[in-house]
Amino acid sequence: MLSISSCAPTVWHVKRSWLKNLYKKMAGGANAGNRNELWRHLSRLVACHPGDVDEEQVERMVARELDMFLERWDKVPAAAEFIKYFRKEWSAKTKMWMKALRWGTYDQC
């Protein structure tokens, strides 16, 4: 029997963590517009890796999109706390979450 901790994260885990922290770190109605736009940009980051290209191409595509994402949101004071979290928890783990996103929600452990 596999424990949950022995499983690789799935799309659901990755997106759930991003969304949970997005609402936590950009709380309040005044941040709703920025929060929604940031979520759309994260969604583009998730969508930028088609399954029919090789791993190196996917890595380059994700790196390029990640750079654009961070460059855009580093300039928005309301997003500073979320971007700090994202850099710490996710930026260095791109291969891990890319795999989860590439293989989809139903990735087997």
URLINFEN-V313197 format. One record per residue. N is the residue number from 0. NEAR is the number of other C-alpha atoms within 8 Angstrom. D_CENTER is the distance of its C-alpha to the mean C-alpha in whole Angstrom. Layout:
N_NEAR_D_CENTER, N_NEAR_D_CENTER
//
This chain:
0_2_29, 1_6_26, 2_6_24, 3_5_20, 4_5_20, 5_7_21, 6_9_18, 7_8_15, 8_10_12, 9_13_12, 10_11_9, 11_8_11, 12_8_10, 13_11_6, 14_8_6, 15_8_10, 16_8_9, 17_9_6, 18_9_9, 19_8_12, 20_9_11, 21_12_11, 22_9_14, 23_7_15, 24_9_15, 25_13_16, 26_9_18, 27_6_21, 28_5_23, 29_5_23, 30_10_19, 31_10_18, 32_7_19, 33_9_16, 34_12_14, 35_8_14, 36_8_14, 37_9_11, 38_10_9, 39_8_11, 40_9_9, 41_9_6, 42_8_8, 43_8_9, 44_11_7, 45_9_7, 46_7_10, 47_10_11, 48_10_12, 49_8_16, 50_6_17, 51_4_21, 52_8_20, 53_7_20, 54_6_18, 55_6_19, 56_8_18, 57_12_15, 58_9_14, 59_8_16, 60_10_14, 61_11_10, 62_8_12, 63_8_14, 64_10_11, 65_9_9, 66_8_12, 67_8_13, 68_11_10, 69_9_11, 70_8_15, 71_8_15, 72_11_13, 73_10_15, 74_6_18, 75_8_18, 76_6_19, 77_8_18, 78_13_14, 79_10_16, 80_9_15, 81_11_11, 82_11_11, 83_8_13, 84_9_11, 85_10_8, 86_9_10, 87_8_12, 88_8_10, 89_10_7, 90_8_8, 91_7_11, 92_8_10, 93_8_9, 94_7_11, 95_8_11, 96_13_7, 97_9_9, 98_8_12, 99_15_10, 100_11_9, 101_9_12, 102_8_15, 103_9_14, 104_9_14, 105_6_18, 106_9_17, 107_4_20, 108_6_21
//
